[in-house]
């Protein structure tokens, strides 16, 4: 299990300069902790954290946290401004096992009530080398229902988008690693080439999903947690 942990969090106001994005907290715990818990709760035990900006804080968090007895977490420094695909490319030399078996990958700033067992089953069933979870995010604004004559028929308060976007929970076969380079942005050329070749499949997640991209996102996720209604909390 690989987690991309190199983000700066520059749009998170006061947090952005002092701590890396994965260490911004929800309910007193780094969002990275929440992401790891999503996987731990569904049977994962081995994690590789690809760190960047202020990576020493991520390492310190991992060293000081109490994890389940069979949990293995390793931090791998992959450079300050290395792009996402470049971080994974650097990991190949350090972690030769990546080139021999299927693996999952996600970001350290997104949470969801995703069924990872269903994602893995879908990935194994379709046989393509890459699976990307896609979601329909909630729009940040209300939407007006307007007819052809300009008459406003009603409003929908922050509906879901009609379009699917990258939700950040991936399954990859080793063949995907051959598309990477030191300067690769995973979400651009590598995924585009996979899509053009018909080798990228979408796992549609209809449930809860959100990412901590802005200070407003941070407040919303903390509010859910404080009310005891965080949908991504699948652990006791």
C-alpha positions in Angstrom: 0.0 0.0 0.0 1.6 3.3 -1.2 0.5 6.7 0.1 1.7 9.9 -1.6 2.6 12.2 1.3 4.6 15.0 -0.3 2.0 17.8 -0.4 2.6 21.3 1.0 -1.0 22.3 1.8 -0.4 25.9 0.6 -4.2 26.5 0.4 -4.8 25.6 4.0 -4.0 29.1 5.4 -1.9 29.0 8.6 -1.3 25.3 8.3 0.5 25.5 5.0 3.8 26.8 6.1 4.3 25.0 9.4 3.3 21.4 8.6 3.0 19.2 5.6 -0.5 18.6 4.2 -0.8 15.0 5.5 -0.3 16.3 9.0 -3.3 18.7 9.0 -5.6 17.4 11.6 -9.2 16.1 11.7 -10.4 15.7 15.3 -6.9 16.0 16.7 -5.4 13.4 14.4 -3.5 14.0 11.1 -5.6 13.3 8.1 -2.8 10.8 7.2 -3.9 8.8 10.3 -7.4 8.7 9.0 -6.3 7.5 5.6 -4.2 4.7 7.1 -7.1 3.7 9.4 -9.4 3.3 6.3 -7.0 0.7 5.0 -6.2 -0.9 8.4 -9.9 -1.4 9.0 -10.1 -3.4 5.8 -7.2 -5.7 6.2 -4.2 -3.8 5.0 -1.1 -3.9 7.2 1.9 -2.8 5.1 2.3 0.9 4.1 4.9 2.9 2.2 4.7 6.7 2.7 6.4 8.7 0.0 7.3 11.9 1.7 8.4 15.4 0.6 7.8 18.7 2.2 8.7 18.6 5.9 8.8 14.8 5.6 10.6 14.6 9.0 7.3 15.5 10.6 5.6 12.5 8.9 8.4 10.2 10.0 8.1 11.5 13.6 4.4 10.9 13.6 4.8 7.3 12.3 7.5 6.6 14.9 5.5 7.9 17.8 2.1 6.5 17.0 0.8 3.2 18.5 -0.1 1.0 15.5 -1.6 -2.5 15.6 1.0 -5.2 16.2 1.2 -6.5 12.6 1.4 -3.0 11.0 4.5 -2.1 9.0 4.9 1.5 7.9 8.0 2.8 6.1 8.6 6.4 5.1 10.7 7.1 2.0 11.9 10.6 1.3 11.3 11.4 -2.4 12.3 15.0 -2.7 10.8 18.4 -1.9 9.1 19.2 -5.1 9.0 15.9 -6.9 5.8 15.3 -8.8 3.5 12.4 -8.0 4.6 10.1 -10.7 8.3 11.0 -10.0 7.8 10.0 -6.3 6.5 6.6 -7.3 9.3 6.3 -9.9 11.9 6.9 -7.2 10.3 4.3 -5.0 11.0 1.5 -7.6 14.7 1.4 -6.9 14.2 1.4 -3.1 11.3 -1.0 -3.1 11.9 -3.7 -5.8 8.8 -5.5 -4.6 6.7 -2.9 -6.4 7.8 -4.2 -9.7 6.7 -7.8 -8.9 3.2 -7.5 -7.6 -0.1 -5.6 -7.6 -0.3 -2.7 -5.3 -2.7 0.0 -4.1 -2.0 3.7 -4.1 -3.8 6.8 -2.7 -3.2 10.3 -1.6 -2.7 11.4 2.1 -5.5 14.1 1.9 -8.6 12.2 0.9 -11.1 10.2 2.9 -14.1 8.1 1.8 -16.4 5.3 3.0 -15.0 3.2 0.1 -15.3 -0.6 0.0 -11.7 -1.5 -0.7 -12.6 -5.2 -1.1 -15.0 -4.3 -3.9 -12.4 -2.1 -5.5 -9.8 -4.9 -5.4 -12.3 -7.5 -6.7 -13.2 -5.2 -9.6 -9.5 -4.6 -10.4 -8.8 -8.3 -10.5 -11.9 -9.1 -12.5 -11.4 -6.7 -15.4 -7.8 -7.6 -16.0 -6.5 -4.2 -17.0 -3.3 -2.9 -15.4 -4.8 0.1 -13.7 -8.0 1.0 -11.8 -8.9 4.5 -10.7 -11.7 5.2 -8.3 -13.9 7.9 -9.6 -16.4 10.0 -7.6 -19.0 12.7 -8.3 -18.1 15.5 -5.9 -20.6 17.8 -4.2 -20.7 21.1 -6.0 -19.7 24.1 -3.8 -22.8 26.2 -4.8 -26.5 25.8 -5.2 -27.8 25.2 -8.7 -30.7 27.0 -10.4 -33.1 24.9 -12.6 -33.8 27.2 -15.5 -36.0 26.3 -18.5 -35.6 27.4 -22.1 -37.6 30.6 -21.6 -35.4 31.8 -18.7 -37.9 30.8 -16.0 -36.3 29.6 -12.8 -38.2 26.5 -11.9 -36.4 25.9 -8.6 -33.1 25.3 -6.8 -30.9 22.4 -5.8 -28.7 23.1 -2.8 -25.1 21.9 -3.6 -26.0 18.9 -5.7 -23.5 16.3 -6.9 -21.6 17.0 -10.1 -22.8 15.1 -13.2 -19.1 14.4 -14.0 -16.8 11.8 -12.5 -13.4 12.9 -11.2 -10.3 11.1 -9.9 -11.1 10.0 -6.3 -7.6 9.0 -5.5 -7.9 5.3 -4.6 -6.0 3.3 -7.2 -5.0 -0.3 -7.9 -2.0 -0.9 -10.2 -0.2 -3.7 -11.8 3.6 -3.5 -12.1 3.4 -2.7 -15.8 2.2 0.8 -14.9 5.6 1.6 -13.4 7.1 1.5 -16.9 5.2 4.6 -17.8 6.8 6.7 -15.1 9.8 9.0 -15.2 11.5 11.3 -12.6 9.4 14.3 -13.8 6.1 12.4 -14.4 2.9 13.8 -12.9 0.9 10.6 -12.4 -2.4 12.3 -13.2 -1.3 13.6 -16.5 0.9 11.6 -19.0 0.9 8.2 -17.4 -2.9 8.0 -16.8 -3.6 9.6 -20.2 -1.5 7.0 -21.9 -3.2 4.2 -20.0 -6.6 5.7 -21.0 -5.7 6.0 -24.7 -4.6 2.3 -24.7 -7.8 1.2 -23.0 -5.8 0.1 -20.0 -7.4 2.3 -17.3 -10.7 1.3 -15.7 -13.0 3.3 -13.5 -14.4 2.0 -10.2 -17.4 4.2 -9.5 -17.8 5.1 -5.8 -21.2 6.5 -5.1 -20.7 7.0 -1.3 -19.0 9.7 0.7 -15.8 11.2 -0.5 -14.0 14.4 0.3 -10.4 15.8 0.3 -8.7 18.4 2.4 -7.7 20.9 -0.3 -8.7 24.2 1.4 -9.2 25.6 4.8 -13.0 25.3 4.2 -12.6 21.6 3.6 -10.7 21.3 6.8 -13.5 22.9 8.8 -16.1 20.7 7.1 -14.3 17.5 7.8 -13.6 18.5 11.4 -17.3 19.3 11.8 -18.3 15.8 10.6 -15.8 14.2 13.0 -16.9 16.3 16.0 -20.6 15.4 15.4 -19.7 11.7 15.4 -21.0 11.5 11.8 -17.8 11.0 9.8 -18.8 8.5 7.1 -15.2 7.4 6.4 -14.8 6.0 10.0 -15.1 2.3 9.4 -13.2 1.3 12.5 -14.2 1.0 16.1 
